[in-house]
């Protein structure tokens, strides 16, 4: 004679019922093809499934992990950022605005080609990149070094490529390209044979910072020399490793006229041309 199991009645909302069914499905507690809440409760009672607190993380921990999502995204580690985002969504202590922000992040993950680029960079695998930019121009690059870098609040692929045609930088840096990721319309990424470089091409640029700018200047990781010139009044000498004169000039022009580029001559000439154009745009005599 079979023994009937004792029954209990659960008074829960449809949403809570759906959540319990989802948990039952996740742990394989099924009746045929349907999730079985009774099996789930039985497994919990028999301690085959352990219940842990889901509301005891501090705000400091939540905030640190949230910052990790942004930091990993900025350097192109999208899959790792996705793992942390899903981990946070499992927590009940998340505020509604933060939960909404994380959900929007997961709903707007980068396209497959972007994830493929991230994998090649992690493996140090040279790859070929073809894409169409916003001006509908098609580019083909053989990339032998790359990193995802934020420039002026946007993400770029800073990369060393075999191709130099169309690059107007100084000769030593013409293998370096900065490709704005959000302007790529289509992309095909394929692995290629060969060696992965250790970094981008770089040159040393010397600049002199005058007056208060010298005192206010904060050294950067790329600076090779940061010193006060002897026998001068308030002139700081800075020698920096530069991979792109485009980004370098955009930075230093905001400090003109208190920042003077001393060498190399071709970089100095680029600055001079910028200043001449500025004079002409304002109707000033360049020769004066």
C-alpha positions, 0 to 999 in steps of 0.5 A, spaced: 500 500 500 503 506 497 503 512 502 501 518 500 506 524 501 503 530 506 501 536 502 502 544 503 499 550 500 504 556 498 500 563 498 505 566 493 504 571 487 505 569 480 511 572 480 514 569 486 511 562 483 515 563 476 521 565 480 521 558 484 519 555 477 526 558 474 530 556 480 527 549 479 529 548 472 536 551 473 537 545 478 534 540 474 528 539 479 523 537 473 516 533 473 517 531 465 518 537 461 515 542 467 519 545 473 517 542 479 516 546 485 515 541 490 522 537 488 525 544 489 522 544 496 524 537 498 531 538 496 532 544 500 529 540 506 534 535 505 539 540 504 541 538 497 540 545 496 543 550 501 540 557 502 545 563 503 543 570 504 542 574 498 542 581 502 548 582 506 553 585 501 556 592 503 554 598 499 562 599 498 562 592 495 557 593 490 560 600 488 567 597 487 564 591 483 560 596 479 566 600 477 569 594 475 564 593 470 566 600 467 573 599 467 573 592 464 569 595 459 573 601 457 579 596 456 575 591 452 574 585 457 567 585 455 566 578 457 569 579 464 564 585 465 558 581 463 560 576 468 560 581 474 554 584 471 550 578 472 553 576 479 550 583 481 543 582 478 543 576 482 543 580 489 537 583 492 541 589 495 541 592 488 538 599 488 533 600 482 537 605 478 543 601 479 539 594 477 536 598 471 543 601 469 546 594 469 540 591 465 541 596 460 548 594 459 547 587 458 541 588 453 546 593 449 553 588 449 558 589 443 557 586 436 560 579 435 566 582 431 568 586 437 568 580 442 572 577 437 577 582 437 577 582 445 579 575 444 585 576 439 588 581 443 588 577 450 591 571 446 596 576 442 593 573 436 595 577 429 588 579 426 585 582 419 580 587 420 575 590 415 570 595 416 566 600 413 566 607 417 561 612 417 563 616 411 562 609 407 570 608 406 572 601 406 579 599 410 583 593 410 588 592 416 593 587 418 593 588 426 599 586 429 598 589 436 592 592 439 589 595 445 582 598 447 583 605 449 578 611 451 580 617 448 575 623 450 570 619 453 570 614 447 573 607 445 578 606 440 582 601 437 589 603 438 593 598 433 599 597 429 598 595 422 602 593 416 598 598 412 600 605 412 596 608 406 592 614 408 596 615 415 598 623 415 602 622 422 610 623 422 613 617 419 615 613 425 608 613 427 605 611 420 603 604 422 599 606 428 592 607 427 586 609 432 580 606 430 573 609 433 569 603 435 562 606 435 563 608 427 564 601 425 558 599 421 561 592 419 567 588 421 570 582 419 575 579 423 580 573 421 586 571 424 593 571 420 599 568 421 605 572 424 608 575 430 604 579 435 608 586 437 610 588 444 607 595 443 605 601 438 611 605 435 613 611 439 617 617 439 620 621 444 617 628 444 620 634 448 616 640 451 617 645 456 612 648 460 612 655 462 610 659 469 605 656 473 603 650 468 610 647 470 608 647 477 601 645 476 603 639 471 602 632 474 607 627 471 604 621 466 606 614 466 608 616 459 613 621 461 621 619 461 623 625 464 620 630 468 625 636 471 626 643 472 631 646 467 637 649 471 639 656 470 632 658 468 626 661 471 620 656 472 621 652 466 619 645 466 622 640 461 618 634 460 620 628 455 614 624 453 613 617 449 608 619 444 604 614 439 600 619 436 601 626 434 594 627 433 592 625 441 598 629 443 597 635 439 590 635 442 592 635 449 598 640 449 594 645 444 589 647 450 595 649 454 598 654 449 602 659 450 605 656 456 607 649 453 612 649 447 614 643 443 622 643 443 623 636 439 623 633 434 622 638 429 617 634 425 612 634 431 614 642 432 612 643 425 605 640 426 604 645 432 607 651 428 602 649 422 596 649 427 598 656 430 599 659 423 592 656 421 589 659 428 592 666 426 589 665 419 582 664 421 582 670 426 585 674 420 591 675 424 598 676 420 602 670 421 609 674 419 608 679 425 
